[in-house]
Amino acid sequence: MAQDKLRVAIIGSGMIALTAHLPSWKALSRDVELVATADILPERARLLAESAGIPKHYGDWQKMLDEVKPDLVSVCTPNAYHAEQTIAALQAGAHVLCEKPISICYKDAARMYEAAEAAGTILMVGQSTRFTSVPFAAKKLIDEGRLGEIYFGETYWLRRRGIPTWGQFHMKEHSGAGPLYDLGVHNLDLLFWLMGNPAVKTATGVTYTKFGNRDEGLATSLADSGAPEGVITPRPYDYREFDVEDLAAGFFRMEGGISVSFKTSWAANVPGNPHQTTVLGTEGGIQIDPFTFVTNVDGYQTNVTPIAPGDPPVAFPGHIGETAHLVRVIKGEEELIVKKEQVLNVMKALDGLHESARTGREVVID
Ligand SMILES: NC(=O)c1ccc[n+]([C@@H]2O[C@H](COP(=O)([O-])OP(=O)(O)OC[C@H]3O[C@@H](n4cnc5c(N)ncnc54)[C@H](O)[C@@H]3O)[C@@H](O)[C@H]2O)c1
């Protein structure tokens, strides 16, 4: 019945709202009803609402929370606004699906979870990369103990030229960091989750800005920079505003002697856009892309290529999985997969990497 449906509102009516949240919530129409959109640019909120027959749209998200009183809010704004808007939505009694990264620092992330605990509602961070079939299959193999003792992990996602040019990703004031918070947070979240979330003990990091702050005069594409289906209304892009890193790399020591190597870029002189996540154990190893389980069988070194069932043929299949999961969690049918301890561990790693890059030293994390 309609009144039993979760009434969902969206704050931030840009690319990810249009291409991922909207279709994912619409796919759950048995359980969910989209009731309102908001954006600091009212025209975007109107366009998003009208594209999907959503009855209300606002230029003021707080007014939307006060008037509409949604049951669930998708926070789809630039990273620097996630904390304020998520906390306000939680305090208004809503569950929240907050886009990644949860926030631009550990301290804000911790405050957001405190607000969720105080409100008694659910805060889920949209770590969408986990919610596709290969990561789930890999996690199952690892949790069954098939890798033996896990001691090392590596993850990277490099883009040759893929600086997002439609939004505010390239400005520290709005996004906090560059590829670290755009791509890197997906990789670290995935790897830490696969490895069982060992606590980060030290961080060593470097960041570089070598391409984003100059005009190379190169032809680039929205698809290569993460908007495969385009955007509603692009913001004019000016490379002179670019004040984040365009490459970051790090090394983390974790509890139990485990360590992790990591790198990410929006621009680097590499062929293609290479990405890989690898977990090494004493009895086996896992690579995510292509999905391979490396082990020994009957005295032979053996590569197993499990066939994961595949994902919905949409631009952002992980969002289909994460929204469906959140609805099941709210209905009490499943336990939340993206846990507070995991999200906070990743934020500690990212804060540590920043601090190490700033000081030029290894940083010990409490
Ligand atoms: N999970 C993924 O795969 C994925 C992919 C892309 C983006 N994202 C995340 O989604 C978020 C948004 O990215 P996007 O690509 O949609 O960017 P975008 O620039 O297309 O959209 C952001 C929207 O927020 C609006 N906005 C800005 N400040 C605001 C404020 N203070 N209050 C209300 N609205 C405000 C902007 O006008 C814009 O319409 C980011 O946190 C990003 O990291 C996730």
The ligand as a Gaussian input file, in Angstrom:
#p B3LYP/6-31G(d) Opt

LIG

0 1
 N       29.463000       6.072000      -6.156000
 C       29.862000       6.566000      -7.307000
 O       30.217000       5.818000      -8.199000
 C       29.860000       8.064000      -7.514000
 C       30.068000       8.562000      -8.801000
 C       30.052000       9.957000      -8.971000
 C       29.853000      10.804000      -7.886000
 N       29.688000      10.272000      -6.631000
 C       29.540000      11.155000      -5.467000
 O       28.319000      11.865000      -5.584000
 C       28.468000      13.189000      -5.080000
 C       27.975000      14.171000      -6.133000
 O       28.662000      13.967000      -7.348000
 P       27.996000      14.362000      -8.757000
 O       28.807000      13.695000      -9.788000
 O       26.542000      14.123000      -8.742000
 O       28.298000      15.925000      -8.782000
 P       27.426000      17.054000      -9.484000
 O       28.235000      18.281000      -9.429000
 O       26.934000      16.580000     -10.801000
 O       26.145000      17.185000      -8.529000
 C       26.168000      17.785000      -7.270000
 C       24.949000      18.682000      -7.128000
 O       24.944000      19.223000      -5.808000
 C       24.551000      20.600000      -5.901000
 N       25.070000      21.301000      -4.726000
 C       26.304000      21.814000      -4.531000
 N       26.405000      22.322000      -3.301000
 C       25.208000      22.140000      -2.713000
 C       24.692000      22.444000      -1.434000
 N       25.450000      23.028000      -0.515000
 N       23.389000      22.149000      -1.166000
 C       22.614000      21.554000      -2.101000
 N       23.061000      21.233000      -3.328000
 C       24.339000      21.501000      -3.620000
 C       25.149000      21.082000      -7.223000
 O       24.475000      22.235000      -7.701000
 C       24.962000      19.855000      -8.103000
 O       23.744000      19.902000      -8.812000
 C       29.934000      13.344000      -4.690000
 O       30.048000      13.146000      -3.303000
 C       30.629000      12.204000      -5.409000
 O       31.762000      11.709000      -4.706000
 C       29.668000       8.911000      -6.447000

